[in-house]
C-alpha cells in the first residue's frame, strides 16, 4: 500500500484489481466490472 500511496500522491493513477474490497476505505473510487462492462452498481 505504501507504493500505491506514493504513486497516487505524485499524481499517477493506480489500478488495483481484486475480487476482495476489504480495504475499500483506502480507495478514492471503486469501479465494478460485470459482464465486461464497468459500472458503480
Long-range contacts (C-beta under 8 A, 24 or more apart in sequence): 1-26
